[in-house]
Amino acid sequence: MEEYKIALERMTEFIASLKRRGRKNGTLRRYSVAIRSFIAYLSSEGFHSDPAKVDEDGIRSFVNGYTASENTIRSYITSISAWLTWCGNRVMDGIGLLWNENGCPNAKWISEFEFKRMVNAAQDPTQRLILLLAGRCGLRRSEIASLTDDSIEGTRMQIIGKGHGIGKIRYVPLTETMRREIASYQEWREKEASGRPRKDNGALVVSFWRGA
């Protein structure tokens, strides 16, 4: 019960911080409902609900055991992840949650073979990296465009997505293969840009326009 009270207090503080940042009432309600549902579930199932102690087992149990549609749970997880990160718990950074394809019923999915063909057909390293960041890391176009060299933090990558102000910040784990791809691209980029002044504000992904 003590952890439950602590969790609710931390949730209240988190919601208050969002309000100070100008988040709309509808957004605050969505965060509150998601986090409160998460806290209640963890407490009822015997998991730690204190945000400082929430672990991977509790999160996976919530994803698999909470009674709601997959789309609702996915939405909840976004809010829960932001709350835990705000509380200093980065347990979500290393969890690779897998969702069913029918979570997006109108999407037309391509096979792994088709995706690899697209990557192999890339016309240059920039196009190749964009495809990999989208396909392997799930990044949107705007998120790829906002990446800088400083976004790469070892085994994870900081993403600035949609949201009020600077946008929502989340972290995406980087596999060894993706780390190699990014390092290889950076090496190519520096060679390609040799002798040219950088005007891209440190962007990770850049385009080199050649005159006719």
Backbone as JSON Lines, residues from 0, in Angstrom:
{"i":0,"aa":"M","n":[0.83,-1.21,0.0],"ca":[0.0,0.0,0.0],"c":[0.86,1.26,0.0]}
{"i":1,"aa":"E","n":[2.02,1.18,0.68],"ca":[2.92,2.33,0.72],"c":[3.43,2.68,-0.68]}
{"i":2,"aa":"E","n":[3.79,1.65,-1.45],"ca":[4.26,1.89,-2.82],"c":[3.15,2.49,-3.67]}
{"i":3,"aa":"Y","n":[1.93,2.03,-3.45],"ca":[0.78,2.54,-4.2],"c":[0.63,4.05,-3.97]}
{"i":4,"aa":"K","n":[0.76,4.47,-2.71],"ca":[0.64,5.89,-2.39],"c":[1.77,6.7,-3.02]}
{"i":5,"aa":"I","n":[2.98,6.14,-2.95],"ca":[4.14,6.82,-3.55],"c":[3.92,6.99,-5.05]}
{"i":6,"aa":"A","n":[3.42,5.93,-5.7],"ca":[3.2,5.97,-7.14],"c":[2.18,7.04,-7.51]}
{"i":7,"aa":"L","n":[1.09,7.13,-6.74],"ca":[0.07,8.14,-7.03],"c":[0.63,9.55,-6.82]}
{"i":8,"aa":"E","n":[1.45,9.72,-5.8],"ca":[2.06,11.03,-5.55],"c":[2.97,11.43,-6.71]}
{"i":9,"aa":"R","n":[3.78,10.48,-7.18],"ca":[4.69,10.76,-8.29],"c":[3.91,11.02,-9.58]}
{"i":10,"aa":"M","n":[2.79,10.33,-9.74],"ca":[1.94,10.57,-10.91],"c":[1.39,11.99,-10.87]}
{"i":11,"aa":"T","n":[0.92,12.41,-9.69],"ca":[0.37,13.76,-9.53],"c":[1.43,14.81,-9.84]}
{"i":12,"aa":"E","n":[2.65,14.58,-9.38],"ca":[3.75,15.52,-9.65],"c":[4.06,15.56,-11.15]}
{"i":13,"aa":"F","n":[4.04,14.4,-11.79],"ca":[4.32,14.32,-13.22],"c":[3.26,15.07,-14.03]}
{"i":14,"aa":"I","n":[2.0,14.84,-13.7],"ca":[0.91,15.52,-14.4],"c":[1.02,17.03,-14.21]}
{"i":15,"aa":"A","n":[1.38,17.45,-13.0],"ca":[1.55,18.88,-12.72],"c":[2.67,19.47,-13.57]}
{"i":16,"aa":"S","n":[3.74,18.69,-13.76],"ca":[4.86,19.19,-14.58],"c":[4.43,19.34,-16.03]}
{"i":17,"aa":"L","n":[3.6,18.42,-16.51],"ca":[3.08,18.53,-17.88],"c":[2.18,19.75,-18.03]}
{"i":18,"aa":"K","n":[1.38,20.01,-17.0],"ca":[0.49,21.16,-17.04],"c":[1.28,22.46,-17.09]}
{"i":19,"aa":"R","n":[2.38,22.52,-16.34],"ca":[3.22,23.71,-16.35],"c":[3.85,23.93,-17.72]}
{"i":20,"aa":"R","n":[4.04,22.83,-18.46],"ca":[4.63,22.92,-19.8],"c":[3.58,23.23,-20.86]}
{"i":21,"aa":"G","n":[2.34,23.42,-20.42],"ca":[1.3,23.86,-21.34],"c":[0.52,22.75,-22.03]}
{"i":22,"aa":"R","n":[0.62,21.52,-21.52],"ca":[-0.16,20.44,-22.13],"c":[-1.65,20.68,-21.92]}
{"i":23,"aa":"K","n":[-2.44,20.29,-22.91],"ca":[-3.89,20.5,-22.86],"c":[-4.54,19.53,-21.87]}
{"i":24,"aa":"N","n":[-5.75,19.9,-21.42],"ca":[-6.45,19.09,-20.42],"c":[-6.72,17.67,-20.92]}
{"i":25,"aa":"G","n":[-7.05,17.55,-22.21],"ca":[-7.31,16.23,-22.77],"c":[-6.08,15.34,-22.69]}
{"i":26,"aa":"T","n":[-4.93,15.92,-22.97],"ca":[-3.67,15.18,-22.9],"c":[-3.37,14.77,-21.46]}
{"i":27,"aa":"L","n":[-3.61,15.69,-20.53],"ca":[-3.37,15.39,-19.12],"c":[-4.27,14.25,-18.64]}
{"i":28,"aa":"R","n":[-5.52,14.24,-19.11],"ca":[-6.44,13.16,-18.71],"c":[-5.96,11.82,-19.26]}
{"i":29,"aa":"R","n":[-5.48,11.81,-20.5],"ca":[-5.0,10.55,-21.08],"c":[-3.81,10.0,-20.31]}
{"i":30,"aa":"Y","n":[-2.88,10.88,-19.97],"ca":[-1.74,10.45,-19.17],"c":[-2.2,9.91,-17.82]}
{"i":31,"aa":"S","n":[-3.11,10.63,-17.19],"ca":[-3.58,10.24,-15.86],"c":[-4.27,8.88,-15.88]}
{"i":32,"aa":"V","n":[-5.15,8.66,-16.85],"ca":[-5.87,7.39,-16.95],"c":[-4.89,6.24,-17.18]}
{"i":33,"aa":"A","n":[-3.94,6.44,-18.09],"ca":[-2.99,5.39,-18.42],"c":[-2.13,5.02,-17.22]}
{"i":34,"aa":"I","n":[-1.57,6.02,-16.56],"ca":[-0.66,5.76,-15.44],"c":[-1.41,5.19,-14.25]}
{"i":35,"aa":"R","n":[-2.6,5.73,-13.98],"ca":[-3.4,5.23,-12.86],"c":[-3.78,3.76,-13.09]}
{"i":36,"aa":"S","n":[-4.14,3.42,-14.33],"ca":[-4.48,2.03,-14.65],"c":[-3.28,1.12,-14.45]}
{"i":37,"aa":"F","n":[-2.11,1.61,-14.84],"ca":[-0.87,0.85,-14.7],"c":[-0.55,0.61,-13.22]}
{"i":38,"aa":"I","n":[-0.66,1.65,-12.42],"ca":[-0.37,1.54,-10.99],"c":[-1.33,0.55,-10.32]}
{"i":39,"aa":"A","n":[-2.61,0.66,-10.65],"ca":[-3.61,-0.23,-10.06],"c":[-3.34,-1.68,-10.44]}
{"i":40,"aa":"Y","n":[-2.98,-1.9,-11.7],"ca":[-2.71,-3.27,-12.16],"c":[-1.51,-3.86,-11.42]}
{"i":41,"aa":"L","n":[-0.41,-3.11,-11.36],"ca":[0.79,-3.61,-10.7],"c":[0.51,-3.95,-9.24]}
{"i":42,"aa":"S","n":[-0.23,-3.08,-8.57],"ca":[-0.53,-3.3,-7.16],"c":[-1.38,-4.55,-6.96]}
{"i":43,"aa":"S","n":[-2.37,-4.73,-7.84],"ca":[-3.27,-5.88,-7.7],"c":[-2.59,-7.2,-8.02]}
{"i":44,"aa":"E","n":[-1.55,-7.14,-8.86],"ca":[-0.87,-8.37,-9.28],"c":[0.4,-8.65,-8.48]}
{"i":45,"aa":"G","n":[0.69,-7.81,-7.51],"ca":[1.83,-8.06,-6.64],"c":[3.17,-7.57,-7.17]}
{"i":46,"aa":"F","n":[3.16,-6.68,-8.16],"ca":[4.4,-6.12,-8.69],"c":[4.69,-4.78,-8.01]}
{"i":47,"aa":"H","n":[5.93,-4.32,-8.12],"ca":[6.29,-3.01,-7.59],"c":[5.54,-1.93,-8.38]}
{"i":48,"aa":"S","n":[4.92,-1.0,-7.66],"ca":[4.24,0.12,-8.33],"c":[4.97,1.44,-8.12]}
{"i":49,"aa":"D","n":[5.88,1.48,-7.15],"ca":[6.74,2.65,-6.98],"c":[7.53,2.82,-8.27]}
{"i":50,"aa":"P","n":[7.43,3.98,-8.95],"ca":[8.09,4.15,-10.25],"c":[9.6,3.91,-10.21]}
{"i":51,"aa":"A","n":[10.2,4.09,-9.06],"ca":[11.64,3.85,-8.95],"c":[11.96,2.36,-8.96]}
{"i":52,"aa":"K","n":[10.94,1.52,-8.68],"ca":[11.17,0.08,-8.57],"c":[10.49,-0.73,-9.67]}
{"i":53,"aa":"V","n":[9.69,-0.08,-10.51],"ca":[9.0,-0.8,-11.58],"c":[10.04,-1.51,-12.45]}
{"i":54,"aa":"D","n":[9.81,-2.8,-12.73],"ca":[10.78,-3.56,-13.5],"c":[10.15,-4.15,-14.77]}
{"i":55,"aa":"E","n":[10.98,-4.82,-15.54],"ca":[10.54,-5.37,-16.82],"c":[9.42,-6.39,-16.64]}
{"i":56,"aa":"D","n":[9.48,-7.19,-15.59],"ca":[8.45,-8.21,-15.37],"c":[7.08,-7.57,-15.19]}
{"i":57,"aa":"G","n":[7.03,-6.48,-14.44],"ca":[5.76,-5.8,-14.22],"c":[5.2,-5.21,-15.5]}
{"i":58,"aa":"I","n":[6.08,-4.63,-16.31],"ca":[5.64,-4.02,-17.56],"c":[5.12,-5.08,-18.53]}
{"i":59,"aa":"R","n":[5.86,-6.18,-18.66],"ca":[5.43,-7.23,-19.58],"c":[4.13,-7.88,-19.11]}
{"i":60,"aa":"S","n":[3.96,-8.0,-17.81],"ca":[2.71,-8.55,-17.28],"c":[1.55,-7.64,-17.62]}
{"i":61,"aa":"F","n":[1.76,-6.33,-17.5],"ca":[0.71,-5.36,-17.83],"c":[0.33,-5.46,-19.31]}
{"i":62,"aa":"V","n":[1.34,-5.51,-20.17],"ca":[1.09,-5.58,-21.61],"c":[0.3,-6.84,-21.97]}
{"i":63,"aa":"N","n":[0.64,-7.95,-21.34],"ca":[0.01,-9.23,-21.68],"c":[-1.26,-9.52,-20.89]}
{"i":64,"aa":"G","n":[-1.41,-8.89,-19.72],"ca":[-2.52,-9.26,-18.85],"c":[-3.6,-8.22,-18.65]}
{"i":65,"aa":"Y","n":[-3.32,-6.96,-19.0],"ca":[-4.33,-5.92,-18.78],"c":[-5.44,-6.07,-19.81]}
{"i":66,"aa":"T","n":[-6.68,-5.95,-19.35],"ca":[-7.83,-6.15,-20.23],"c":[-8.16,-4.87,-20.99]}
{"i":67,"aa":"A","n":[-7.71,-4.82,-22.23],"ca":[-7.97,-3.68,-23.12],"c":[-7.5,-4.06,-24.51]}
{"i":68,"aa":"S","n":[-7.89,-3.27,-25.5],"ca":[-7.44,-3.54,-26.87],"c":[-5.95,-3.26,-26.98]}
{"i":69,"aa":"E","n":[-5.32,-3.86,-27.99],"ca":[-3.89,-3.64,-28.17],"c":[-3.58,-2.17,-28.42]}
{"i":70,"aa":"N","n":[-4.42,-1.5,-29.2],"ca":[-4.19,-0.08,-29.47],"c":[-4.23,0.74,-28.2]}
{"i":71,"aa":"T","n":[-5.16,0.39,-27.29],"ca":[-5.25,1.1,-26.01],"c":[-4.0,0.87,-25.18]}
{"i":72,"aa":"I","n":[-3.54,-0.38,-25.12],"ca":[-2.35,-0.7,-24.33],"c":[-1.13,0.0,-24.91]}
{"i":73,"aa":"R","n":[-1.03,0.04,-26.23],"ca":[0.1,0.72,-26.87],"c":[0.09,2.2,-26.5]}
{"i":74,"aa":"S","n":[-1.09,2.8,-26.5],"ca":[-1.21,4.21,-26.12],"c":[-0.82,4.41,-24.66]}
{"i":75,"aa":"Y","n":[-1.29,3.49,-23.8],"ca":[-0.95,3.56,-22.38],"c":[0.56,3.46,-22.17]}
{"i":76,"aa":"I","n":[1.2,2.55,-22.89],"ca":[2.64,2.33,-22.72],"c":[3.43,3.6,-23.04]}
{"i":77,"aa":"T","n":[2.97,4.36,-24.03],"ca":[3.64,5.61,-24.37],"c":[3.62,6.57,-23.18]}
{"i":78,"aa":"S","n":[2.46,6.69,-22.54],"ca":[2.33,7.57,-21.37],"c":[3.12,7.03,-20.19]}
{"i":79,"aa":"I","n":[3.05,5.72,-19.98],"ca":[3.75,5.09,-18.86],"c":[5.26,5.25,-19.01]}
{"i":80,"aa":"S","n":[5.75,5.08,-20.23],"ca":[7.19,5.22,-20.49],"c":[7.66,6.63,-20.17]}
{"i":81,"aa":"A","n":[6.87,7.63,-20.57],"ca":[7.23,9.03,-20.3],"c":[7.28,9.28,-18.79]}
{"i":82,"aa":"W","n":[6.31,8.72,-18.07],"ca":[6.25,8.89,-16.61],"c":[7.45,8.25,-15.93]}
{"i":83,"aa":"L","n":[7.75,7.01,-16.3],"ca":[8.87,6.3,-15.68],"c":[10.19,7.02,-15.96]}
{"i":84,"aa":"T","n":[10.36,7.49,-17.19],"ca":[11.59,8.21,-17.54],"c":[11.7,9.49,-16.73]}
{"i":85,"aa":"W","n":[10.59,10.2,-16.58],"ca":[10.56,11.44,-15.78],"c":[10.95,11.15,-14.34]}
{"i":86,"aa":"C","n":[10.56,9.96,-13.86],"ca":[10.87,9.57,-12.48],"c":[12.3,9.02,-12.34]}
{"i":87,"aa":"G","n":[13.03,8.95,-13.45],"ca":[14.41,8.48,-13.39],"c":[14.59,6.99,-13.61]}
{"i":88,"aa":"N","n":[13.51,6.3,-13.98],"ca":[13.57,4.86,-14.22],"c":[13.56,4.62,-15.73]}
{"i":89,"aa":"R","n":[14.66,4.13,-16.28],"ca":[14.78,3.93,-17.72],"c":[14.62,2.47,-18.12]}
{"i":90,"aa":"V","n":[13.8,1.74,-17.36],"ca":[13.61,0.33,-17.64],"c":[13.04,0.1,-19.04]}
{"i":91,"aa":"M","n":[12.29,1.07,-19.57],"ca":[11.68,0.9,-20.88],"c":[12.71,0.93,-22.01]}
{"i":92,"aa":"D","n":[13.89,1.5,-21.75],"ca":[14.88,1.65,-22.81],"c":[15.28,0.32,-23.43]}
{"i":93,"aa":"G","n":[15.38,-0.7,-22.6],"ca":[15.88,-1.98,-23.11],"c":[14.83,-3.02,-23.4]}
{"i":94,"aa":"I","n":[13.55,-2.63,-23.34],"ca":[12.48,-3.6,-23.58],"c":[12.02,-3.52,-25.04]}
{"i":95,"aa":"G","n":[12.13,-4.62,-25.73],"ca":[11.66,-4.65,-27.12],"c":[10.29,-5.27,-27.2]}
{"i":96,"aa":"L","n":[9.25,-4.48,-26.99],"ca":[7.88,-5.0,-27.02],"c":[7.46,-5.26,-28.46]}
{"i":97,"aa":"L","n":[6.86,-6.4,-28.68],"ca":[6.38,-6.78,-30.01],"c":[4.87,-6.66,-30.05]}
{"i":98,"aa":"W","n":[4.36,-6.02,-31.09],"ca":[2.92,-5.83,-31.24],"c":[2.42,-6.59,-32.46]}
{"i":99,"aa":"N","n":[1.17,-7.0,-32.41],"ca":[0.58,-7.7,-33.55],"c":[0.4,-6.75,-34.72]}
{"i":100,"aa":"E","n":[0.52,-7.27,-35.92],"ca":[0.35,-6.44,-37.1],"c":[-1.05,-5.86,-37.18]}
{"i":101,"aa":"N","n":[-2.05,-6.6,-36.66],"ca":[-3.41,-6.1,-36.77],"c":[-3.69,-4.94,-35.83]}
{"i":102,"aa":"G","n":[-2.64,-4.48,-35.1],"ca":[-2.79,-3.26,-34.32],"c":[-3.0,-2.06,-35.23]}
{"i":103,"aa":"C","n":[-2.6,-2.2,-36.49],"ca":[-2.83,-1.17,-37.51],"c":[-3.55,-1.86,-38.67]}
{"i":104,"aa":"P","n":[-4.85,-2.08,-38.57],"ca":[-5.59,-2.89,-39.54],"c":[-5.56,-2.37,-40.96]}
{"i":105,"aa":"N","n":[-5.33,-1.07,-41.16],"ca":[-5.33,-0.51,-42.52],"c":[-3.95,-0.48,-43.15]}
{"i":106,"aa":"A","n":[-2.94,-0.9,-42.38],"ca":[-1.57,-0.86,-42.91],"c":[-1.33,-2.02,-43.87]}
{"i":107,"aa":"K","n":[-0.51,-1.77,-44.88],"ca":[-0.11,-2.81,-45.82],"c":[1.34,-3.17,-45.49]}
{"i":108,"aa":"W","n":[1.53,-4.35,-44.93],"ca":[2.84,-4.75,-44.44],"c":[3.65,-5.42,-45.54]}
{"i":109,"aa":"I","n":[4.96,-5.17,-45.53],"ca":[5.84,-5.85,-46.47],"c":[6.6,-6.93,-45.71]}
{"i":110,"aa":"S","n":[7.1,-7.9,-46.43],"ca":[7.83,-9.0,-45.81],"c":[9.27,-8.58,-45.52]}
{"i":111,"aa":"E","n":[9.95,-9.39,-44.71],"ca":[11.36,-9.13,-44.41],"c":[12.18,-9.15,-45.7]}
{"i":112,"aa":"F","n":[11.85,-10.08,-46.59],"ca":[12.56,-10.19,-47.87],"c":[12.37,-8.91,-48.69]}
{"i":113,"aa":"E","n":[11.14,-8.41,-48.74],"ca":[10.86,-7.2,-49.51],"c":[11.58,-5.99,-48.92]}
{"i":114,"aa":"F","n":[11.62,-5.94,-47.59],"ca":[12.31,-4.82,-46.95],"c":[13.8,-4.85,-47.28]}
{"i":115,"aa":"K","n":[14.42,-6.02,-47.22],"ca":[15.85,-6.12,-47.52],"c":[16.12,-5.75,-48.98]}
{"i":116,"aa":"R","n":[15.2,-6.09,-49.87],"ca":[15.36,-5.71,-51.27],"c":[15.35,-4.19,-51.41]}
{"i":117,"aa":"M","n":[14.47,-3.53,-50.66],"ca":[14.41,-2.07,-50.7],"c":[15.73,-1.47,-50.23]}
{"i":118,"aa":"V","n":[16.24,-2.0,-49.11],"ca":[17.49,-1.47,-48.56],"c":[18.64,-1.69,-49.54]}
{"i":119,"aa":"N","n":[18.7,-2.87,-50.12],"ca":[19.78,-3.19,-51.05],"c":[19.7,-2.37,-52.34]}
{"i":120,"aa":"A","n":[18.5,-1.87,-52.64],"ca":[18.31,-1.07,-53.85],"c":[18.53,0.43,-53.61]}
{"i":121,"aa":"A","n":[18.89,0.79,-52.38],"ca":[19.11,2.2,-52.06],"c":[20.17,2.79,-52.99]}
{"i":122,"aa":"Q","n":[19.94,4.02,-53.42],"ca":[20.82,4.66,-54.4],"c":[22.08,5.24,-53.78]}
{"i":123,"aa":"D","n":[22.07,5.48,-52.48],"ca":[23.26,6.0,-51.81],"c":[23.15,5.69,-50.31]}
{"i":124,"aa":"P","n":[24.23,5.88,-49.55],"ca":[24.21,5.57,-48.11],"c":[23.15,6.33,-47.32]}
{"i":125,"aa":"T","n":[22.84,7.56,-47.75],"ca":[21.81,8.33,-47.04],"c":[20.46,7.65,-47.17]}
{"i":126,"aa":"Q","n":[20.11,7.26,-48.38],"ca":[18.83,6.58,-48.59],"c":[18.79,5.26,-47.83]}
{"i":127,"aa":"R","n":[19.9,4.56,-47.81],"ca":[19.97,3.28,-47.1],"c":[19.71,3.47,-45.61]}
{"i":128,"aa":"L","n":[20.37,4.48,-45.01],"ca":[20.21,4.69,-43.57],"c":[18.79,5.13,-43.24]}
{"i":129,"aa":"I","n":[18.19,5.96,-44.08],"ca":[16.81,6.39,-43.84],"c":[15.87,5.19,-43.81]}
{"i":130,"aa":"L","n":[16.05,4.27,-44.76],"ca":[15.22,3.07,-44.8],"c":[15.42,2.22,-43.55]}
{"i":131,"aa":"L","n":[16.66,2.08,-43.11],"ca":[16.95,1.27,-41.93],"c":[16.4,1.91,-40.66]}
{"i":132,"aa":"L","n":[16.52,3.22,-40.54],"ca":[15.99,3.91,-39.36],"c":[14.48,3.78,-39.28]}
{"i":133,"aa":"A","n":[13.83,3.82,-40.44],"ca":[12.37,3.69,-40.47],"c":[11.95,2.24,-40.24]}
{"i":134,"aa":"G","n":[12.6,1.31,-40.94],"ca":[12.19,-0.09,-40.88],"c":[12.65,-0.84,-39.66]}
{"i":135,"aa":"R","n":[13.86,-0.56,-39.19],"ca":[14.42,-1.29,-38.05],"c":[14.15,-0.6,-36.71]}
{"i":136,"aa":"C","n":[14.05,0.73,-36.73],"ca":[13.88,1.47,-35.47],"c":[12.49,2.09,-35.33]}
{"i":137,"aa":"G","n":[11.68,2.04,-36.41],"ca":[10.32,2.55,-36.33],"c":[10.2,4.06,-36.29]}
{"i":138,"aa":"L","n":[11.16,4.77,-36.87],"ca":[11.14,6.23,-36.81],"c":[10.28,6.84,-37.92]}
{"i":139,"aa":"R","n":[9.62,7.94,-37.59],"ca":[8.87,8.72,-38.58],"c":[9.85,9.61,-39.36]}
{"i":140,"aa":"R","n":[9.37,10.17,-40.46],"ca":[10.22,11.06,-41.27],"c":[10.74,12.23,-40.46]}
{"i":141,"aa":"S","n":[9.84,12.87,-39.7],"ca":[10.25,14.04,-38.92],"c":[11.26,13.66,-37.85]}
{"i":142,"aa":"E","n":[11.13,12.45,-37.3],"ca":[12.06,12.0,-36.26],"c":[13.44,11.74,-36.85]}
{"i":143,"aa":"I","n":[13.48,11.18,-38.05],"ca":[14.76,10.96,-38.72],"c":[15.43,12.29,-39.02]}
{"i":144,"aa":"A","n":[14.62,13.25,-39.49],"ca":[15.17,14.56,-39.85],"c":[15.72,15.3,-38.63]}
{"i":145,"aa":"S","n":[15.18,15.02,-37.45],"ca":[15.61,15.74,-36.24],"c":[16.81,15.09,-35.56]}
{"i":146,"aa":"L","n":[17.24,13.92,-36.04],"ca":[18.38,13.24,-35.42],"c":[19.67,14.03,-35.63]}
{"i":147,"aa":"T","n":[20.5,14.06,-34.6],"ca":[21.83,14.64,-34.7],"c":[22.84,13.58,-34.26]}
{"i":148,"aa":"D","n":[24.12,13.88,-34.44],"ca":[25.14,12.94,-33.97],"c":[25.02,12.71,-32.46]}
{"i":149,"aa":"D","n":[24.6,13.75,-31.74],"ca":[24.46,13.63,-30.29],"c":[23.27,12.77,-29.88]}
{"i":150,"aa":"S","n":[22.38,12.47,-30.83],"ca":[21.23,11.62,-30.52],"c":[21.65,10.18,-30.25]}
{"i":151,"aa":"I","n":[22.82,9.8,-30.77],"ca":[23.31,8.43,-30.59],"c":[24.04,8.35,-29.25]}
{"i":152,"aa":"E","n":[23.49,7.54,-28.36],"ca":[24.05,7.41,-27.01],"c":[24.43,5.96,-26.74]}
{"i":153,"aa":"G","n":[25.46,5.5,-27.41],"ca":[25.91,4.13,-27.2],"c":[24.94,3.12,-27.75]}
{"i":154,"aa":"T","n":[24.28,2.38,-26.86],"ca":[23.36,1.32,-27.28],"c":[21.93,1.81,-27.43]}
{"i":155,"aa":"R","n":[21.72,3.12,-27.37],"ca":[20.38,3.64,-27.55],"c":[20.43,4.96,-28.33]}
{"i":156,"aa":"M","n":[19.26,5.4,-28.77],"ca":[19.16,6.61,-29.57],"c":[18.02,7.47,-29.03]}
{"i":157,"aa":"Q","n":[18.3,8.75,-28.81],"ca":[17.27,9.66,-28.31],"c":[16.43,10.17,-29.48]}
{"i":158,"aa":"I","n":[15.11,10.05,-29.34],"ca":[14.19,10.46,-30.39],"c":[13.32,11.6,-29.89]}
{"i":159,"aa":"I","n":[13.2,12.64,-30.69],"ca":[12.28,13.74,-30.38],"c":[11.1,13.63,-31.33]}
{"i":160,"aa":"G","n":[9.95,13.25,-30.79],"ca":[8.77,13.04,-31.62],"c":[7.79,14.18,-31.54]}
{"i":161,"aa":"K","n":[6.54,13.88,-31.9],"ca":[5.5,14.9,-31.87],"c":[5.17,15.25,-30.43]}
{"i":162,"aa":"G","n":[4.7,16.48,-30.24],"ca":[4.3,16.9,-28.9],"c":[4.48,18.38,-28.71]}
{"i":163,"aa":"H","n":[3.96,18.87,-27.61],"ca":[4.02,20.31,-27.3],"c":[5.46,20.73,-27.05]}
{"i":164,"aa":"G","n":[5.8,21.94,-27.45],"ca":[7.15,22.46,-27.22],"c":[8.16,21.77,-28.12]}
{"i":165,"aa":"I","n":[9.22,21.21,-27.5],"ca":[10.25,20.55,-28.3],"c":[9.81,19.17,-28.76]}
{"i":166,"aa":"G","n":[8.7,18.66,-28.24],"ca":[8.21,17.35,-28.62],"c":[8.49,16.31,-27.54]}
{"i":167,"aa":"K","n":[7.87,15.15,-27.7],"ca":[8.06,14.07,-26.73],"c":[9.42,13.41,-26.97]}
{"i":168,"aa":"I","n":[10.12,13.15,-25.89],"ca":[11.43,12.5,-25.98],"c":[11.29,11.05,-25.54]}
{"i":169,"aa":"R","n":[11.82,10.16,-26.36],"ca":[11.85,8.75,-25.99],"c":[13.19,8.17,-26.43]}
{"i":170,"aa":"Y","n":[13.44,6.94,-26.03],"ca":[14.71,6.3,-26.38],"c":[14.44,4.97,-27.09]}
{"i":171,"aa":"V","n":[15.2,4.73,-28.14],"ca":[15.07,3.5,-28.92],"c":[16.38,2.73,-28.81]}
{"i":172,"aa":"P","n":[16.33,1.45,-28.41],"ca":[17.57,0.67,-28.33],"c":[18.16,0.44,-29.71]}
{"i":173,"aa":"L","n":[19.48,0.41,-29.79],"ca":[20.17,0.19,-31.05],"c":[20.86,-1.18,-31.02]}
{"i":174,"aa":"T","n":[20.55,-2.0,-32.0],"ca":[21.23,-3.29,-32.11],"c":[22.66,-3.05,-32.57]}
{"i":175,"aa":"E","n":[23.48,-4.07,-32.44],"ca":[24.87,-3.96,-32.9],"c":[24.91,-3.68,-34.39]}
{"i":176,"aa":"T","n":[24.0,-4.3,-35.14],"ca":[23.96,-4.08,-36.59],"c":[23.65,-2.63,-36.92]}
{"i":177,"aa":"M","n":[22.66,-2.04,-36.21],"ca":[22.31,-0.65,-36.47],"c":[23.44,0.29,-36.05]}
{"i":178,"aa":"R","n":[24.14,-0.04,-34.98],"ca":[25.27,0.81,-34.57],"c":[26.35,0.8,-35.64]}
{"i":179,"aa":"R","n":[26.58,-0.37,-36.24],"ca":[27.57,-0.45,-37.32],"c":[27.12,0.33,-38.54]}
{"i":180,"aa":"E","n":[25.83,0.24,-38.86],"ca":[25.3,0.96,-40.02],"c":[25.45,2.47,-39.84]}
{"i":181,"aa":"I","n":[25.14,2.95,-38.64],"ca":[25.24,4.39,-38.37],"c":[26.7,4.84,-38.42]}
{"i":182,"aa":"A","n":[27.6,4.05,-37.81],"ca":[29.02,4.41,-37.81],"c":[29.57,4.42,-39.23]}
{"i":183,"aa":"S","n":[29.16,3.45,-40.04],"ca":[29.6,3.38,-41.43],"c":[29.1,4.59,-42.21]}
{"i":184,"aa":"Y","n":[27.85,4.97,-41.95],"ca":[27.28,6.14,-42.63],"c":[28.02,7.41,-42.24]}
{"i":185,"aa":"Q","n":[28.3,7.57,-40.95],"ca":[29.01,8.77,-40.49],"c":[30.39,8.87,-41.13]}
{"i":186,"aa":"E","n":[31.05,7.73,-41.27],"ca":[32.37,7.73,-41.92],"c":[32.25,8.15,-43.38]}
{"i":187,"aa":"W","n":[31.24,7.6,-44.08],"ca":[31.02,7.98,-45.48],"c":[30.67,9.45,-45.59]}
{"i":188,"aa":"R","n":[29.81,9.92,-44.68],"ca":[29.36,11.32,-44.71],"c":[30.52,12.28,-44.57]}
{"i":189,"aa":"E","n":[31.45,11.97,-43.65],"ca":[32.58,12.86,-43.43],"c":[33.5,12.9,-44.64]}
{"i":190,"aa":"K","n":[33.68,11.75,-45.29],"ca":[34.51,11.72,-46.5],"c":[33.84,12.5,-47.63]}
{"i":191,"aa":"E","n":[32.52,12.33,-47.75],"ca":[31.77,13.01,-48.81],"c":[31.77,14.51,-48.61]}
{"i":192,"aa":"A","n":[31.77,14.92,-47.34],"ca":[31.7,16.35,-47.02],"c":[33.07,16.99,-46.9]}
{"i":193,"aa":"S","n":[34.12,16.24,-47.19],"ca":[35.48,16.75,-47.04],"c":[35.66,18.05,-47.81]}
{"i":194,"aa":"G","n":[36.09,19.08,-47.1],"ca":[36.34,20.37,-47.74],"c":[35.12,21.25,-47.86]}
{"i":195,"aa":"R","n":[33.94,20.75,-47.45],"ca":[32.72,21.55,-47.52],"c":[32.33,22.02,-46.12]}
{"i":196,"aa":"P","n":[31.92,23.27,-45.97],"ca":[31.45,23.72,-44.64],"c":[30.11,23.08,-44.31]}
{"i":197,"aa":"R","n":[29.95,22.65,-43.05],"ca":[28.69,22.04,-42.65],"c":[27.66,23.11,-42.34]}
{"i":198,"aa":"K","n":[26.48,22.97,-42.92],"ca":[25.4,23.92,-42.7],"c":[24.13,23.2,-42.22]}
{"i":199,"aa":"D","n":[24.34,22.02,-41.63],"ca":[23.19,21.19,-41.26],"c":[22.96,21.13,-39.76]}
{"i":200,"aa":"N","n":[23.64,21.98,-38.99],"ca":[23.46,22.03,-37.54],"c":[23.7,20.69,-36.86]}
{"i":201,"aa":"G","n":[24.65,19.94,-37.39],"ca":[25.0,18.68,-36.76],"c":[24.05,17.54,-37.03]}
{"i":202,"aa":"A","n":[23.21,17.65,-38.06],"ca":[22.24,16.59,-38.37],"c":[22.96,15.28,-38.67]}
{"i":203,"aa":"L","n":[22.36,14.18,-38.24],"ca":[22.94,12.87,-38.52],"c":[22.82,12.53,-40.0]}
{"i":204,"aa":"V","n":[21.62,12.69,-40.54],"ca":[21.34,12.33,-41.93],"c":[21.37,13.59,-42.79]}
{"i":205,"aa":"V","n":[22.24,13.62,-43.78],"ca":[22.37,14.8,-44.63],"c":[22.29,14.4,-46.1]}
{"i":206,"aa":"S","n":[21.98,15.37,-46.94],"ca":[21.94,15.16,-48.39],"c":[22.99,16.05,-49.04]}
{"i":207,"aa":"F","n":[23.67,15.5,-50.02],"ca":[24.66,16.27,-50.76],"c":[24.13,16.5,-52.17]}
{"i":208,"aa":"W","n":[23.82,17.76,-52.46],"ca":[23.26,18.09,-53.76],"c":[24.39,18.39,-54.73]}
{"i":209,"aa":"R","n":[24.32,17.77,-55.86],"ca":[25.34,17.99,-56.88],"c":[24.74,18.8,-58.03]}
{"i":210,"aa":"G","n":[25.48,19.77,-58.47],"ca":[25.01,20.57,-59.6],"c":[25.06,19.78,-60.89]}
{"i":211,"aa":"A","n":[24.25,20.19,-61.86],"ca":[24.21,19.48,-63.13],"c":[25.5,19.71,-63.89]}
